[in-house]
């Protein structure tokens, strides 16, 4: 399979995601509480900001690919075009504190970055997210060069998906957001996203493809797979932006 890929055109879109780690036994309550807070967050964010909550699937099959790392159970995501990250982060002020004992703040994460819509699509019922970290000895520049110009070809070639997005994390902005929002994790280099209509459609299609083994093999060149995190969640649109 050829993985040569043209560079996706920058869009001027900014995204801030709050990845939440549920305390034991609190997963359903955390999802309910986050969905309850999300309309207030959307109102603070203002018009033109897309607000989405992702809730991890029961019996999610994807975290088994990264068994050393716990997945995130809930994600609260803000996305807008033509504005900086600070107003989006500000709209999330106090969320982690208000969720209190339902989430482990130190295990939760903030990621600020620019999404590149490699295979654009509308929002789908499910979204797989893979928080990726650089392999030792790989510079951020080399990581992003390989990610954009080579590895994105595997995303384009993945069957059974509606869309594929790369979110290139801004490490300084993510660290500042984590401090402001009171969460402990921020150092993902990117987030790969597969937008899915159903797990059945995806696994039936990918099971007949070579991508399922070729993409992880390519990741070994530049990704610290053992310390990256994968999960799949249902999409709840709070404000369409």
C-alpha atoms as one frame of an Amber mdcrd trajectory, in Angstrom:
protein
   0.000   0.000   0.000   1.274   3.464  -0.861   1.205   5.804   2.129   2.398
   8.917   0.337   0.055  11.709   1.378  -0.369  15.347   0.545  -0.261  17.704
   3.505  -3.790  18.569   4.701  -4.569  22.253   4.342  -4.490  24.171   7.663
  -7.999  25.245   8.598  -7.535  27.825  11.366  -9.570  25.576  13.685  -8.636
  25.337  17.361  -9.641  22.530  19.702  -9.448  22.131  23.467 -10.256  18.713
  24.933 -10.632  17.769  28.583 -10.045  14.004  28.919 -11.520  12.745  32.187
 -10.446   9.673  34.172 -13.297   8.230  36.224 -12.782   6.990  39.747 -13.586
   3.326  40.271 -17.332   2.726  40.122 -18.028   6.327  39.036 -17.961   5.950
  35.258 -21.711   6.299  34.649 -22.038   9.088  37.201 -19.101  10.970  35.648
 -20.682  10.739  32.207 -24.017  11.983  33.550 -22.421  14.846  35.463 -20.299
  15.938  32.482 -23.309  15.885  30.180 -25.127  17.986  32.781 -22.335  20.588
  32.911 -21.738  20.707  29.160 -24.615  23.093  28.256 -23.252  25.630  30.741
 -19.782  25.247  29.237 -21.234  25.729  25.744 -23.035  28.887  26.872 -19.814
  30.300  28.352 -17.931  29.426  25.175 -20.411  31.423  23.116 -21.724  31.154
  19.569 -19.683  29.416  16.915 -18.102  26.924  19.321 -18.858  23.245  18.791
 -19.301  21.473  22.126 -19.216  17.675  22.183 -19.102  15.074  24.937 -17.675
  11.630  24.189 -18.551   8.772  26.558 -16.429   5.633  26.372 -18.198   2.509
  25.177 -18.997  -0.272  27.588 -16.590  -3.138  26.855 -14.539  -0.824  24.655
 -12.296  -3.103  22.547  -9.593  -0.529  21.765  -7.714  -0.015  25.091  -6.435
  -3.593  24.831  -4.043  -2.281  22.173  -2.296  -0.241  24.880  -2.645  -2.464
  27.966  -0.207  -0.510  30.136  -2.306   2.672  30.013  -5.793   3.369  31.360
  -8.273   4.908  28.902 -10.262   8.074  29.503 -13.955   7.470  30.154 -15.336
  10.899  29.231 -14.112  13.715  26.973 -15.469  17.274  26.952 -14.390  18.953
  23.728 -14.644  22.518  22.444 -13.790  23.448  18.860 -13.985  26.721  16.977
 -12.600  28.420  13.915 -10.772  31.725  13.917 -10.160  32.133  17.631  -7.394
  31.332  20.064  -7.335  28.629  22.684  -7.657  30.879  25.754 -11.420  31.557
  25.471 -12.084  27.851  24.972  -9.954  26.909  27.974 -11.699  29.636  29.971
 -15.083  28.104  29.203 -13.853  24.913  30.893 -12.735  26.689  34.069 -13.923
  24.880  37.185 -15.250  21.793  35.435 -12.748  19.366  36.980 -13.297  20.852
  40.437 -17.087  20.610  40.099 -16.862  16.966  39.098 -15.065  16.423  42.392
 -14.841  12.835  43.563 -16.207  11.418  40.297 -12.897  11.905  38.481  -9.208
  11.579  39.247  -7.991  15.056  38.313  -4.328  14.002  38.369  -5.010  11.243
  35.818  -7.170  13.468  33.620  -5.701  15.393  30.692  -5.926  18.607  28.714
  -4.986  18.696  25.030  -4.919  21.927  23.026  -4.211  21.705  19.335  -5.130
  22.211  15.725  -7.153  19.479  14.036  -6.264  18.571  10.459  -9.183  16.915
   8.700  -7.332  14.381   6.572 -10.581  12.650   5.586 -13.276  15.221   6.412
 -16.692  14.098   7.596 -19.694  15.117   9.639 -19.898  14.041  13.274 -20.496
  10.304  13.552 -22.117   8.200  16.303 -18.733   6.862  17.429 -15.207   8.244
  17.551 -11.974   6.388  18.224  -9.281   8.576  19.783  -5.613   7.647  20.122
  -3.461   9.946  22.266   0.021   9.376  20.873   3.414  10.118  22.425   6.766
  10.412  20.652   9.271   7.581  20.729  12.556   8.289  22.540  15.084   9.841
  20.197  12.409  11.289  17.906  12.165  15.081  17.833   8.776  16.736  17.701
   9.589  18.052  14.214  10.527  14.575  12.941   7.461  13.094  14.619   5.046
  15.509  12.959   6.800  15.227   9.594   6.367  11.448   9.555   2.854  11.674
  11.021   1.609  14.121   8.398   3.507  13.086   5.282   3.645   9.327   5.709
   1.511   7.882   8.500  -1.610   9.780   7.440  -1.672   7.537   4.379  -2.725
   4.645   6.591  -5.633   6.703   7.901  -6.718   7.543   4.360  -6.548   3.842
   3.442  -8.421   2.527   6.497 -11.688   0.934   5.344 -14.942   1.151   7.268
 -14.480   4.721   8.494 -16.380   7.911   7.753 -13.447  10.225   8.476  -9.928
  10.587   9.829  -8.546  13.546  11.811  -5.108  14.343  13.178  -4.961  16.751
  16.106  -1.473  18.220  16.465  -1.100  19.078  20.136   0.519  22.348  21.217
   2.668  21.253  24.183   2.987  24.681  25.783  -0.701  25.513  25.411  -1.693
  22.060  26.657   0.542  22.393  29.727  -0.903  25.843  30.484  -4.459  24.511
  30.064  -3.734  21.575  32.374  -2.459  23.935  35.071  -5.455  26.237  34.702
  -8.012  23.412  34.657  -6.391  21.478  37.489  -5.582  18.237  35.673  -2.316
  16.349  35.702  -1.686  15.113  32.173  -0.985  17.111  29.027   2.034  15.756
  27.120   0.416  13.884  24.215   2.034  14.876  20.921  -1.053  14.211  18.822
  -4.489  12.638  18.786  -5.468  10.378  15.898  -9.208  10.040  15.368 -11.241
   7.586  13.346 -14.873   8.619  12.908 -17.056   5.518  12.872 -20.657   4.786
  11.989 -20.576   1.476  13.888 -18.061  -0.964  15.323 -19.578  -3.758  13.261
 -18.986  -1.888  10.005 -15.467  -0.922  11.005 -14.256  -4.340  12.137 -15.866
  -6.129   9.192 -14.040  -3.813   6.787 -10.679  -3.563   8.525 -10.560  -7.314
   9.068 -10.045  -7.844   5.331  -7.403  -5.093   5.044  -3.645  -5.049   5.563
  -3.898  -1.673   7.355  -4.596  -3.317  10.722  -1.061  -4.730  10.831   0.795
  -2.190   8.667  -0.251   0.940  10.590   0.932  -0.335  14.016   4.187  -1.503
  12.434   4.750   2.006  11.066   3.944   3.511  14.475   6.852   1.578  15.959
   9.121   3.938  13.985   8.046   7.106  15.767   5.390   6.428  18.458   5.880
   5.288  22.060   3.003   2.844  21.719   3.383   1.401  25.220   2.596   4.817
  26.735  -0.055   5.971  24.280  -3.777   5.744  25.061  -6.693   4.559  22.937
 -10.450   4.511  23.496 -13.732   4.778  21.583 -16.736   6.785  22.677 -20.278
   7.661  21.740 -20.767  11.208  20.439 -23.130  13.592  22.252 -23.492  16.968
  20.520 -24.254  19.705  23.035 -23.784  22.696  20.690 -23.148  22.253  16.967
 -21.133  25.433  16.549
